[in-house]
């Protein structure tokens, strides 16, 4: 699932606040940068895994056009490789 990192950080902050718990002590920009770096590392690793199928879903597109994204996801799973 691809989503802008600033939205991910904000969403996680809201969730933690609702739960009454604390998250990372990093500033939001530093946390977003660390998460983006991690996503790059994981994506690079996934790209090398020929035994795994990876289907990318874009969060905003899924919200705007759920039927089209579902069709894309279905085609991805039906294909031999999804990148």
C-alpha positions, 0 to 999 in steps of 0.5 A, spaced: 500 500 500 503 506 497 500 512 501 504 519 502 508 518 508 506 525 511 499 522 511 502 515 514 505 519 520 499 524 521 494 518 521 499 514 526 499 520 531 492 520 531 491 513 532 496 513 538 493 519 541 486 516 541 489 510 544 492 514 549 499 511 548 506 515 545 509 513 539 516 515 537 520 520 540 522 523 533 520 529 530 514 528 524 519 530 519 525 525 521 520 520 522 517 520 515 524 520 513 526 514 516 520 510 514 521 513 507 528 510 507 525 503 510 520 503 505 525 504 499 529 498 503 523 493 503 521 495 496 528 494 493 528 487 497 521 485 494 524 487 487 529 481 488 524 476 490 523 472 484 519 467 488 514 472 491 508 476 487 508 483 489 501 487 487 502 495 489 496 498 491 495 506 491 491 509 497 489 515 494 487 511 488 483 506 491 479 511 495 477 515 489 477 509 484 476 503 488 473 498 482 479 500 477 484 499 483 480 492 484 481 491 477 488 492 477 489 488 483 486 482 480 490 483 474 496 483 478 494 477 481 493 473 475 499 475 472 506 472 473 509 478 476 507 484 478 511 490 478 
